[in-house]
Amino acid sequence: MKIYWIKAQAPRRVLALVKYLGIDAECIQVDAKAGGLKTAEYKALNPNGKAPTLVDGDFVLWESSAINAYLCIKEGSDLWPAHNPAEQVEVIRWLSWNDNHWAGAVGPFYFEFVVKETFNIGPPDRSELAAALPGLKQLAAVLDSHLEGCDFVACGRLTIADFQLAAMACDWRRSEMPLAEFPNIVRWLDGLDRLPAWADPWPASKSNEAPAAHDRHASLA
Ligand SMILES: N[C@@H](CCC(=O)N[C@@H](CS)C(=O)NCC(=O)O)C(=O)O
């Protein structure tokens, strides 16, 4: 099984799960700056020209949440509750909330402070963010109240929804997201950071990494 990745938030969700579950995958880093995501060969796998992409034999899959569900099904992990419909829709609810609301609210901050630096496209422009503040605070209030007394977003345990929602928000301090006033979100993100697979999901070298299962049973306690 191959996973194509770049050092960015969407592939991070998948690489964290690969490491957390100790999956024996060949993780291939694509050189995005050299145009590696836009070659005809790569776009034949992922027509979006984005990462991550999973290739498992003849099966090709893109979109980090779908890849993570696939990996959990394959590994028999309840981070995607394949056999529990009530839990499944709970996870889908938060994946959907992320893609339709939360990602759009944290994204502008993440772009100004993280993406621009990663791709060397200039300094952050804070004037772009003023208009995004009220929307982010409104959604953060929803998430913060949901996380009251909970360490995880769904099902009372770690699921792929946590990796999905945390992928940009985890950089809130660096990105100047106004999350300090939302203590349950801060507690949740700090808890995730104590998972070695989340804190450092990146394979050690450019390709052919098989991450160890050393923290498969890590807890957030
Ligand atoms: N919704 C997609 C997002 C994929 C995506 O936007 N990947 C970004 C990195 S976070 C990328 O490959 N960007 C490079 C580019 O667009 O050239 C997923 O969750 O997999």
The ligand as a MOL file (V3000), in Angstrom:
LIG
                    3D

  0  0  0     0  0            999 V3000
M  V30 BEGIN CTAB
M  V30 COUNTS 20 19 0 0 0
M  V30 BEGIN ATOM
M  V30 1 N -10.0440 17.7230 0.9940 0
M  V30 2 C -8.7450 17.1790 0.6380 0
M  V30 3 C -7.7340 18.2950 0.6650 0
M  V30 4 C -6.5080 17.9740 -0.1570 0
M  V30 5 C -5.6130 19.1970 -0.2250 0
M  V30 6 O -6.0920 20.3380 -0.3810 0
M  V30 7 N -4.3030 18.9770 -0.0920 0
M  V30 8 C -3.4090 20.0790 -0.0990 0
M  V30 9 C -2.4880 20.0290 1.1100 0
M  V30 10 S -3.4050 20.3000 2.6080 0
M  V30 11 C -2.5190 20.0310 -1.3270 0
M  V30 12 O -2.1970 18.9720 -1.8210 0
M  V30 13 N -2.0900 21.2030 -1.8040 0
M  V30 14 C -1.1590 21.3230 -2.8820 0
M  V30 15 C -1.7400 21.9820 -4.0830 0
M  V30 16 O -2.9260 22.3030 -4.1010 0
M  V30 17 O -0.9640 22.1820 -5.0200 0
M  V30 18 C -8.3760 16.0710 1.6380 0
M  V30 19 O -8.8610 16.1310 2.7670 0
M  V30 20 O -7.6230 15.1600 1.2810 0
M  V30 END ATOM
M  V30 BEGIN BOND
M  V30 1 1 1 2
M  V30 2 1 2 3
M  V30 3 1 2 18
M  V30 4 1 3 4
M  V30 5 1 4 5
M  V30 6 2 5 6
M  V30 7 1 5 7
M  V30 8 1 7 8
M  V30 9 1 8 9
M  V30 10 1 8 11
M  V30 11 1 9 10
M  V30 12 2 11 12
M  V30 13 1 11 13
M  V30 14 1 13 14
M  V30 15 1 14 15
M  V30 16 2 15 16
M  V30 17 1 15 17
M  V30 18 2 18 19
M  V30 19 1 18 20
M  V30 END BOND
M  V30 END CTAB
M  END
